[in-house]
Amino acid sequence: MIYIKINSVQNWLPFEDILEDGIIKLKNKTYVKIIEVIPINYNLKSNLEKESILSSYKLFLKSCNFNIQILIQSQKVDLSKHIKNLEKIKKIENNKLKNIINNYLENIIKLNSNNKSDSKQFFILINQPPQNKEKINIEQLNEKYFKIKDALSRCGNKIINISSKEEVKKILEKSFYLIDDINRNK
């Protein structure tokens, strides 16, 4: 008879803890911070704006003398609530506006029925290799965060600091589909 030792997922995932400010501490004492990036719609910009954005982005890449990882999470979106709201608006008397709403509604219904509507979230993960003290690691990680925030803001992007344990857990759960509770073994 063969016996298999079953370990929990937490034993082989590298996470040790999520600190109060949303920083993840790994088992190898590396620290990781997650930043959400709300992107601009580059295609809607003028040529001059596009050149400016590209120049700012090049400066961002040159100024990052540390490792980053880009994470994109995509999920299907149910547009049925949006469709119901549009159905209410459809009762307008203005024929031009009514025609525009009807065409838009047809497109939304088609997207929803084909399951082609999705939502994307963009994240940047920055890490800090282990130093002597936790406080120094966190300070250096926050310096990297502000450097990225400043550079990407110049490109027109909105930067959101993921600072709560719950937000971090939600992102990790979506990424790994496995994590019940990172602090479960404590």
N, C-alpha and C positions, 0 to 999 in steps of 0.2 A: 504494500500500500504506500502511495506517495502522499506526503503531506506538503501543502503549500502554505507558506507564511503570507498572510494578507496584511499589507500595510495600508494605512490611510493615504489619501492623496497628499495631505499636508506633509507627510514624511519625505516625499520625493520632490515636491515643488520647493523652489528655493526661498520662499517667503518666510521670514521670521516674525515680523510684526508690521503693523501700520501705525505710525506715530500720529500724534494729535493733529499735526498740520498737513496730513495727507501724504507724508513721505513714507515710502516703503523701505523697510530694513530687510535685507536679504540675509540668508544664513552665512554667507561669506563676508558679512559686515559691510557690503556695498550698500549705498543708499540710492533710491530711485525716486524721482518726482515726475508726476504726470501733468502735462499742460494740454488743455483743449484749445484748438485753433478753429475759429469761425472764419472760413475763407471768404475772400471777395469773389465776385463774378468777373473774372478777368476778361471774358468775351464781351462784356458790356462797356468796357473802358475804351477811351479814345487811344489813338496810336501814341500820342505824347504821354498819356497816363501809363500805357503798357510799358513804354521804355523806362519810365521812372520806377515802376514796380519791379521790372527785371533788374535794374541797377541796384535797387534796395535789397532785392533777394540775393544778388551776387555778394553784396557786402555782408549780408547775414551768413551766407555759407563760408565766406572767408574768415569771419570773426569767430566762428565756432571751432575753436581749437581743442574740442573735446567731443566725445562720442555722443550721438543722439540716435534715437530710433523713431521712425514714423509709423504710427499705427492708425489704420483706417478701419472703422467698423461700419458695416452696411447692414441695414435691416429693412424688410418689407414693411410698407405702411398701408394701413387700411384707411381709405378715403371716404368711407360711407358717411361719417359725420359731416364732412365737408360737403358732400353731395346733398345731404338733407338740408343744410343751410342754404345752399344754392337753389334748391327747389322752392324754398320760402321766398327768396328774392325774385324768382321767376315771374311772379304775379304783377310785376311792374307794368304800367301803362305805356311807357315810352318804348316804341317799337324798335328803334335802333339799339337801345340798351338791352331790350328783351332778346333781340337776335344775337347780340354778342354773348349774353349769358347762356343762351341755348347752345351755341356752338362750343363755348367753353365747357359747359356741362356735359355735352356729348364726349368731348375729349377726356374729361376726368372719369366719366363712367367707363370709357373704353380702357383707360389705363388701369383702373381699379379691377375691372373684370379680367384683364390679362395678367394681373399681378405684377405689373411692370413698374409700379411706383415704389421707390425706396428712399430711404433717408441715410445719409452718411455723416459720420462723426470723425473728426480728424484730431489725433493726439500726437504730441511729441513726448517721448520718454527721455529724460536725462539722468545720467548716473554719476555718482561720486565714488571712486574707488576708496577703500578703507584708509583712513589716516589714524592718528593716535587717539583722538577724542571724538565722541559723537557730536559734540557742539561744533567742532571745526568742520566735520563732514557736512553738517546741515547748513552752516554758513556758506561754505563753498558751493553747495548745491543751489542755494538761494541766489548766489551771485550769478551762476549760470542761467537760472530762471530769468532774472531781470535782464540779462544780456539778450536772451532769446526774445523776451517780451518786447524789449525796446526795438530790436531789429525787425521783427515781424509786424509790429505796429506801424513802422515806417512803410511797410508794404501795403498797409490798409487792412490787415487782418485784425480781428478782435481776439484777444488772448484771455482765456479763463483759467485761473489757478484752481486746480482740483485740490481742495484743502480738507475735505471731510472724509472720515473713514468709510462712511456709507457710499460716497461717490466713487472712491477708489475701489471698494469691493465690487460695486456694480460694473465698473469697467473691466476689472479682472475676471469677473464671472462671465461677461460677454466674450472675453478673449479666450478663456480656457474652458468654459462650459463645465467646469469640474469643482470649483471651489465652493464648499458649503460655508465654512467659517474659517478664516485664516487663523484666528486666534483660538481655535477649538482646543488645541492641545495644551493650552495654558491653564 
